[in-house]
Amino acid sequence: MNKHFEDARHHLKRAAETAKAGLSEEFEPVREKAQDLMNREEEEPEPGRFEEVKQELKDLQEKAEGETREAIADAREKLDDYRSQRTEQ
């Protein structure tokens, strides 16, 4: 039974790593855009554009957090289902 918990923990860890890699890939264009804006010292960005990029970053962060919470909730539900099936046997 201990092996099953080790396997479940391994799979949850891999799921979290995969989610992290996906989020990094998803945020890369936004990060590059923000980095470009920050590196422009001689030229100030338009105030409206800065707020737009800031809002895009916030929206992406909220989306990623929501998707991560859903993935974790799904993993917990599957683990609970697995545990309840094991106790019924």
C-alpha positions in Angstrom: 0.0 0.0 0.0 2.9 2.3 0.8 4.1 1.9 -2.8 0.7 3.3 -4.0 1.1 6.4 -2.0 4.7 6.8 -3.3 3.3 6.4 -6.9 0.5 8.9 -6.2 2.9 11.4 -4.7 5.3 11.0 -7.7 2.4 11.6 -10.2 1.2 14.7 -8.3 4.8 16.0 -8.3 5.1 15.4 -12.0 1.7 17.1 -12.6 2.8 20.1 -10.7 6.1 20.3 -12.6 4.2 20.0 -15.9 1.8 22.7 -14.9 4.8 24.9 -13.9 6.5 24.3 -17.3 3.2 25.1 -19.1 2.7 28.3 -17.2 6.3 29.4 -17.9 5.8 28.7 -21.5 2.5 30.6 -21.5 3.9 33.6 -19.7 7.1 33.8 -21.8 5.8 36.3 -24.4 4.3 38.5 -21.7 7.5 38.4 -19.7 9.5 39.3 -22.8 7.1 42.2 -23.6 7.4 43.4 -20.0 11.2 43.1 -20.0 11.3 45.1 -23.3 9.2 47.8 -21.7 11.4 48.0 -18.6 14.6 48.1 -20.6 13.5 51.3 -22.5 15.0 54.0 -20.3 15.1 56.8 -22.8 11.6 56.4 -24.0 8.7 56.2 -21.6 5.8 53.9 -22.7 2.4 55.5 -23.2 0.6 55.5 -19.9 -2.5 53.8 -21.4 -0.3 51.0 -23.0 1.5 50.4 -19.7 -1.9 50.0 -17.9 -3.0 47.7 -20.7 0.0 45.5 -20.3 -0.3 45.5 -16.5 -3.9 44.4 -16.8 -2.9 41.6 -19.3 -0.3 40.4 -16.8 -2.9 40.4 -14.0 -5.5 38.6 -16.2 -2.9 35.9 -17.2 -1.9 35.4 -13.6 -5.5 35.0 -12.4 -6.1 32.5 -15.3 -3.0 30.5 -14.4 -3.9 30.5 -10.7 -7.4 29.3 -11.5 -6.2 26.6 -13.9 -3.7 25.4 -11.3 -6.3 25.3 -8.6 -8.5 23.2 -10.9 -5.7 20.8 -11.7 -4.9 20.4 -8.0 -8.6 19.9 -7.1 -8.9 17.3 -9.8 -5.8 15.5 -8.6 -7.0 15.5 -5.0 -10.4 14.2 -6.1 -8.8 11.4 -8.0 -6.6 10.6 -5.1 -9.6 10.6 -2.7 -11.6 8.3 -5.1 -8.6 6.0 -5.3 -8.3 5.9 -1.5 -12.0 5.3 -1.0 -11.9 2.4 -3.6 -9.0 0.9 -1.7 -10.7 1.0 1.7 -13.9 -0.6 0.2 -11.9 -3.6 -0.9 
